[in-house]
Amino acid sequence: MKELILSPSKKKSKIEGFPSLKSCMTDIKGFNKVLLPIVRLDGGVVNEKWEGIPFTFIVQNVDVSRMDFQLVAGKYQLLAPLKLRKLEAYDESDVKREYLQTTVDKIEEISYRQVDQYSNDGVLLQSGSFSYNPNKRLVYDYAEINGTSMPVTKTIQYYLGNGEWLDSELYTYHYDAAGFLEKITMHQPAREIKMTEKIRYKKTRKGFTAYKELAPHLLPATDEKLGVTYTKVPFSAVFKEDETDWNVNFSTNGWYIGGKKDENYSTDQGRLIHLHAFNHFYDLNSGFLEYTCNIENQKDIAVKVNEIDGFPDTIEYTFSCPEASDEEVLQYPEKSDTKVVMQLQWAGKYTFEHLGHEIQVTKENQYGTVRFTLSGQYTLQQVVMMIRLQSYLWWYDFEQDKIFDMLMSMNCAIPMEFNFIYTKVENGIERVLQEVEIKENRTEGKLRLGKPYWQQSNETPRDPDGQKMAFVAQLDHSNMFGTLYLFYSEKHQLVSQVFQCT
């Protein structure tokens, strides 16, 4: 038996979820809210000889165990009159038409990883990650080292609010006479830090939404080329109200809270916004607060809430960071313009060999050996910097739209797949890096092919000649509590659907 796992996809495929009733039935009079098409597939998915024949699984009343249809011009015509009741569970459903991919296909999920801003010459100037840390970015400065533009400083910045950034940690890169990275120094001055978050409000038909004004990352809302819409909201609280009650749903933690509309309910709403906005701030900056500022208790952060009409307008967070310094000296057991061996205490040994058209990189540590290649356009001095900083500091091919990349995923056994989107901006080019992953845990159903797996007794239908009809597929779906079986008679152009449950 062959089993296909179904997952939603925006790409057109031969399997469709929730097609319209009108596109499946020759006549829909009396069937609206009574029959619900849930999955339609092209017969070619099951058997090549059935290519072009539509087979549709239709949710029916549980007391109707079988329905027979005549195929007419690619649609179903119900053959026997049935006493069908409304499908009450679907009266208020808001299911949307979508395509379904199977595990036979490559099911891709696109997520934004980071956005990099390069100069027109392909030098990385700024890098930030909206998905992972929308309030943090890296800023690079360059100088001419042995005829090549090399980074001399990297500044880690955190968003203070009101368009201002905090220069937190300053890394300085020191080079030897041959232009190889020799030493890295880091300095962080002691200071008191104040961050301000602006709370925005938007009215809706049933209430309002509260959300934060965060760091101004330049991410496109929609990637038309890939058909991907960016929907992640870093912080939002959706309030709904009616005459007597109200409730709120928080996007950050999935909490759902409700209450009665008494004289104090707006005060309760404002307090909830303040509470969850602070928790979001603490989670968002947890690494910075714990490891950079050595803050282990939320009480070490002073909070001042400025309100308008009883609701938070701005929230100011004040805390201290200690002075810190660090130094790393790189070790090179071997070093030349064609071969370099670099030893990193925290990451193992790297061997770089420049072969002209490409550079071969070998990484060795206690977990094993990994090899990959980079473009021969780079010098070994540049590759050392990119490996140490785990970032593409130079980019020569702005037309490249997809790669399997090991440099950005050195801890993985296999390279990860990335997509790129390029946008011309003032004085440079912005590159959005998208991570491509195989979808998991998005199962909407299972299609079983080959032979039926009966929940009860064998109920294979027979055609008008008394012959057993051919098995098409069976469907277990998250929108049902039973199993549907489809059978087909090519001679009589009949489709029978059998329903069973345990």
C-alpha positions in Angstrom: 0.0 0.0 0.0 1.3 3.4 -0.9 0.6 6.3 1.5 0.9 10.0 0.7 1.0 12.7 3.4 -0.9 15.8 2.3 0.4 19.3 3.3 -0.9 22.7 2.2 0.9 24.5 -0.6 0.5 27.7 -2.5 1.9 26.1 -5.6 -0.6 24.5 -8.0 -0.5 20.7 -7.9 -2.7 17.8 -9.0 -4.2 17.6 -5.5 -6.6 20.4 -4.3 -8.1 21.1 -0.9 -11.6 22.3 -0.5 -12.6 23.0 -4.1 -15.9 24.8 -4.6 -19.0 22.6 -4.8 -20.0 24.2 -8.1 -16.7 23.0 -9.7 -17.4 19.4 -8.5 -21.1 18.9 -9.0 -23.3 19.2 -12.2 -26.1 20.5 -10.0 -25.7 22.1 -6.6 -29.3 22.9 -5.9 -30.1 21.6 -2.4 -26.6 20.4 -1.8 -25.1 23.6 -0.4 -24.1 23.1 3.3 -25.0 19.4 2.7 -22.1 18.1 0.7 -18.6 19.5 1.3 -15.8 18.7 -1.3 -12.7 18.3 0.8 -10.0 16.9 -1.5 -10.0 16.7 -5.3 -7.2 14.9 -7.1 -6.3 14.2 -10.7 -6.6 10.5 -11.5 -3.0 10.5 -12.8 -1.8 10.7 -9.1 -3.2 7.2 -8.7 -2.7 5.6 -12.2 -1.3 7.0 -15.4 -4.3 5.7 -17.4 -6.6 7.8 -15.3 -4.9 11.1 -16.1 -7.4 13.9 -16.5 -10.2 12.2 -14.5 -11.2 14.2 -11.4 -11.8 12.2 -8.2 -13.3 14.1 -5.3 -13.7 13.1 -1.7 -16.9 14.7 -0.4 -17.8 15.0 3.3 -21.3 13.7 3.9 -23.7 13.0 6.9 -22.3 10.2 9.1 -25.6 8.2 8.6 -25.0 8.1 4.9 -22.5 5.3 4.3 -22.4 5.4 0.5 -23.0 7.8 -2.4 -22.9 6.9 -6.1 -22.1 9.5 -8.8 -22.1 9.5 -12.6 -19.1 11.3 -14.2 -20.5 14.0 -16.6 -18.0 16.3 -18.3 -15.6 16.2 -15.4 -18.2 16.7 -12.7 -20.2 14.5 -10.4 -24.0 13.8 -10.8 -25.6 12.2 -7.7 -27.4 9.1 -8.9 -29.8 8.1 -6.1 -31.8 10.6 -4.0 -30.6 10.7 -0.4 -32.1 12.3 2.7 -29.1 14.5 3.5 -29.0 16.8 6.5 -26.9 20.0 6.8 -23.3 19.5 7.8 -23.7 21.6 11.0 -20.0 21.5 11.8 -19.3 23.3 8.6 -22.1 25.9 8.6 -19.7 28.5 10.1 -16.5 27.1 8.5 -14.1 29.5 6.7 -12.1 26.9 4.8 -10.1 28.4 1.9 -9.3 26.7 -1.4 -5.7 25.6 -1.4 -3.5 23.1 -3.2 -2.1 20.1 -1.4 1.3 18.6 -2.0 2.3 15.1 -1.0 5.5 13.6 0.4 6.3 12.5 -3.2 6.8 16.2 -4.0 9.3 18.5 -2.4 7.3 20.5 0.1 9.1 23.8 0.7 8.6 26.3 3.5 10.2 29.7 3.0 11.2 31.8 6.0 13.1 35.1 6.2 16.4 34.6 7.8 18.1 38.0 7.5 18.5 41.0 5.4 21.9 42.3 4.3 22.7 45.7 2.7 25.7 45.7 0.3 27.4 48.6 -1.5 27.1 48.6 -5.3 30.6 47.1 -5.3 29.4 44.1 -3.3 30.7 44.9 0.2 28.5 44.1 3.2 27.7 47.2 5.1 24.9 46.2 7.4 23.2 42.9 8.4 20.1 42.3 10.5 17.7 39.5 11.2 14.0 40.3 11.4 13.0 36.7 12.1 15.5 36.0 14.9 16.2 39.4 16.4 14.4 42.4 14.9 16.0 44.9 17.3 19.6 44.0 16.6 21.9 44.7 13.6 25.6 44.5 12.6 27.4 47.5 11.0 30.7 47.2 9.2 33.4 49.7 8.4 36.2 48.9 5.8 39.7 50.1 4.9 42.2 49.2 2.2 44.4 46.3 3.4 47.0 45.1 0.9 44.9 46.4 -2.1 41.7 44.8 -0.9 38.8 46.4 1.0 38.7 44.6 4.3 36.5 45.1 7.4 38.3 46.9 10.2 35.4 47.2 12.7 32.1 45.6 13.4 29.6 47.3 15.7 26.7 45.4 17.3 23.8 47.8 17.6 20.5 47.5 19.4 17.4 49.6 18.6 16.7 52.2 21.3 13.5 53.5 19.7 12.7 56.8 18.0 15.0 55.8 15.1 18.1 55.7 17.3 20.5 52.8 17.7 22.9 51.9 20.6 26.5 51.1 19.7 26.9 48.2 22.2 30.0 46.1 21.3 32.8 47.4 19.0 35.0 44.7 17.4 38.3 45.8 15.8 40.1 43.5 13.3 43.9 43.6 13.1 45.8 42.2 10.1 49.3 40.9 9.5 51.7 42.1 6.7 50.1 39.6 4.2 46.6 40.8 4.9 45.4 37.8 7.0 43.3 38.3 10.1 45.7 38.3 13.1 43.8 39.4 16.1 40.3 40.5 17.1 39.7 42.9 20.0 36.3 43.8 21.5 35.3 46.7 23.8 32.0 47.6 25.4 31.9 50.8 27.5 30.0 50.8 30.8 26.8 52.8 30.5 23.2 53.3 31.5 20.8 52.3 28.7 17.3 53.5 28.0 15.2 51.8 25.4 11.8 53.1 24.3 9.0 51.1 22.7 6.1 52.8 20.9 2.7 51.1 21.2 0.4 51.6 18.2 -3.3 51.0 18.0 -5.5 50.1 15.0 -9.3 50.0 15.1 -11.0 46.9 13.8 -14.7 46.0 13.1 -15.0 44.2 16.4 -12.5 46.0 18.5 -8.8 47.0 18.1 -5.3 45.7 17.7 -2.3 46.9 19.8 1.1 46.4 18.3 4.7 47.6 18.6 6.8 49.9 16.5 10.0 48.0 16.3 13.3 48.4 14.5 12.9 49.7 10.9 14.0 46.7 8.9 13.5 46.9 5.2 11.8 43.6 4.4 9.3 43.2 1.5 5.9 42.2 2.6 5.4 40.0 -0.4 7.8 38.1 -2.6 5.8 37.8 -5.9 8.5 35.7 -7.5 8.3 33.0 -4.9 4.6 33.5 -3.9 5.5 34.0 -0.3 3.9 36.5 2.0 5.6 37.6 5.2 3.0 37.5 7.9 5.1 37.4 11.2 4.1 40.1 13.6 6.6 40.5 16.4 4.0 41.7 18.9 0.3 42.2 18.7 -2.7 41.9 20.9 -6.0 41.5 19.2 -9.0 42.7 21.3 -12.5 41.8 20.4 -15.6 43.2 22.1 -19.4 42.8 22.0 -22.1 44.4 24.2 -21.3 42.5 27.3 -17.9 40.7 26.9 -14.4 41.3 25.6 -11.4 39.1 24.9 -7.8 39.4 23.8 -5.5 37.1 21.8 -1.7 37.6 22.1 0.4 36.7 19.1 3.6 36.3 21.0 2.6 33.5 23.4 -0.9 32.4 22.2 -2.6 33.5 25.4 -6.3 34.0 25.2 -7.9 36.1 28.0 -11.5 37.2 28.3 -13.7 39.3 30.7 -16.9 41.1 31.3 -17.4 44.7 30.1 -17.7 46.5 33.5 -16.6 50.0 34.5 -13.0 48.9 34.8 -12.5 46.7 31.7 -10.5 49.3 29.7 -8.1 49.6 32.7 -7.7 45.8 32.6 -7.0 46.0 28.9 -4.3 48.6 29.3 -2.7 46.6 32.1 -2.6 43.5 29.9 -0.9 45.4 27.1 1.7 46.7 29.5 2.3 43.3 31.0 2.7 41.4 27.7 4.6 44.2 26.1 7.2 44.0 28.9 7.4 40.2 28.7 7.9 40.5 24.9 10.6 43.1 25.4 12.4 40.8 27.9 12.2 37.7 25.6 13.2 39.7 22.6 16.3 41.1 24.3 17.0 38.2 26.6 20.5 37.4 25.2 21.6 41.0 25.3 20.2 41.5 28.8 21.6 38.3 30.3 25.0 37.9 28.6 26.0 41.5 27.7 24.4 43.4 30.6 24.5 40.5 33.2 20.8 41.1 34.1 19.3 37.9 35.6 16.2 39.4 37.2 13.4 41.4 35.5 13.4 43.6 38.6 16.8 45.0 37.6 15.0 46.8 34.7 13.2 50.1 35.6 9.9 50.5 33.6 8.1 53.8 33.0 4.8 53.7 31.2 3.4 56.9 29.5 -0.3 56.6 28.9 -2.9 58.2 26.6 -6.5 57.7 27.6 -5.5 54.9 30.0 -3.6 52.9 27.4 0.2 52.6 27.1 1.6 55.0 24.5 5.3 54.6 25.1 7.2 52.2 27.5 10.7 53.2 28.6 13.1 50.5 29.9 16.2 51.6 31.9 19.1 49.3 32.9 22.9 49.3 33.1 25.6 47.5 31.2 29.1 46.9 32.6 32.4 47.6 30.8 33.8 44.6 29.0 36.8 43.8 26.8 38.1 40.7 25.1 40.9 39.7 22.7 41.3 36.7 20.4 44.6 35.9 18.6 44.2 33.6 15.6 46.5 30.5 15.2 47.8 29.6 11.7 49.8 26.3 11.6 50.3 27.0 7.9 49.7 30.1 5.8 50.4 31.1 2.2 48.4 32.6 -0.7 47.4 29.2 -1.9 46.9 27.2 1.3 46.0 28.2 4.8 45.4 26.1 7.9 43.5 28.0 10.7 42.9 26.6 14.2 39.9 28.0 16.1 39.6 26.9 19.7 35.8 26.9 19.6 35.2 25.5 16.1 38.1 23.2 15.2 40.6 23.2 12.3 40.0 24.7 8.9 42.1 24.1 5.8 41.7 26.4 2.8 43.1 25.5 -0.6 42.9 27.9 -3.5 42.5 25.8 -6.7 42.1 28.8 -9.1 38.5 28.4 -10.1 37.3 27.5 -6.6 38.5 27.3 -3.0 38.1 24.0 -1.1 37.3 24.3 2.6 37.8 21.4 5.0 36.6 21.6 8.6 37.7 19.1 11.2 36.6 18.8 14.8 35.4 16.1 17.3 32.2 15.6 15.3 33.9 14.7 12.1 35.1 16.3 8.8 33.0 18.5 6.5 34.1 19.7 3.1 32.6 22.4 0.8 33.7 24.9 -1.8 33.6 28.6 -2.4 34.1 30.8 -5.5 37.7 31.2 -6.6 37.0 34.9 -7.0 37.7 35.3 -3.3 41.2 35.5 -1.8 42.1 33.2 1.1 42.4 36.4 3.2 38.7 37.1 2.5 37.6 33.5 3.1 39.3 33.5 6.5 37.3 36.6 7.4 34.0 35.1 6.1 34.5 31.9 8.0 35.4 33.7 11.3 32.5 36.1 11.0 30.1 33.5 9.6 28.9 35.9 7.0 29.4 36.8 3.3 31.3 40.1 3.6 31.7 40.3 -0.2 29.1 39.3 -2.8 30.0 39.2 -6.5 27.0 37.7 -8.1 23.8 39.6 -7.4 22.0 37.6 -10.1 22.2 34.4 -8.1 18.8 33.5 -6.6 19.4 30.2 -5.0 22.3 28.2 -3.5 23.0 25.2 -1.3 25.1 26.9 1.3 27.5 25.4 3.9 29.2 28.6 5.0 26.0 29.9 6.7 25.2 26.5 8.2 28.5 25.1 9.3 26.9 23.1 12.2 24.7 21.2 9.8 25.7 17.8 8.3 24.4 18.9 4.9 24.2 22.3 3.3 21.1 24.3 3.7 19.2 25.8 0.7 18.7 29.5 0.6 16.8 31.9 -1.7 17.8 35.5 -2.3 15.8 38.6 -3.2 17.6 41.7 -4.4 16.3 45.2 -4.2 18.1 48.4 -5.3 18.3 50.9 -2.5 20.0 54.2 -2.1 23.8 53.7 -2.5 23.6 50.0 -2.6 21.7 46.7 -2.9 19.6 45.0 -0.3 19.6 41.2 -0.2 17.0 39.3 1.7 18.1 35.8 2.6 15.3 33.2 2.8 15.8 29.8 4.3 14.2 26.9 2.5 13.0 24.0 4.7 10.9 20.9 4.2 7.5 21.3 5.8 6.9 19.2 8.9 3.9 18.8 11.2 1.6 20.5 8.7 -0.3 17.3 7.8 -3.9 17.8 6.6 -4.5 14.2 5.7 -3.3 10.9 4.3 -4.1 9.4 0.9 -3.7 5.6 0.7 -3.3 4.0 -2.7 -3.1 0.4 -3.9 -5.8 -1.3 -1.8 -8.3 -0.3 0.8 -7.6 -0.6 4.5 -11.1 -1.1 5.9 -12.1 0.3 9.2 -15.0 -2.1 9.3 -16.0 -4.9 6.9 -15.1 -5.0 3.2 -17.7 -2.9 1.3 -16.2 -2.8 -2.2 -19.1 -1.6 -4.5 -20.0 -3.4 -7.7 -20.9 -1.8 -11.0 -24.2 -2.4 -12.9 -22.7 -5.6 -14.4 -22.0 -7.0 -11.0 -18.2 -6.5 -11.3 -16.2 -5.1 -8.4 -15.3 -1.5 -9.0 -11.6 -0.5 -9.1 -10.2 1.1 -5.9 -9.0 4.7 -6.4 -7.8 5.9 -2.9 -8.9 6.3 0.7 -8.6 9.6 2.7 -8.0 10.2 6.3 -8.3 13.9 6.9 -8.0 16.3 9.9 -11.5 17.7 9.1 -13.1 14.2 9.5 -13.5 11.6 12.1 -13.7 8.7 9.7 -12.4 7.4 6.4 -13.6 7.9 2.9 -13.0 5.3 0.1 -13.4 6.0 -3.6 -14.0 3.4 -6.3 -14.3 3.8 -10.1 -15.9 2.0 -13.0 -14.3 3.1 -16.2 -16.9 1.2 -18.4 -19.9 2.9 -16.8 -18.2 6.1 -15.8 -19.3 5.6 -12.2 -17.7 6.8 -9.0 -18.7 5.4 -5.6 -17.8 6.8 -2.2 -18.0 4.7 0.9 -17.7 6.1 4.5 -16.6 4.1 7.5 -15.5 5.0 11.0 -14.4 3.0 14.0 
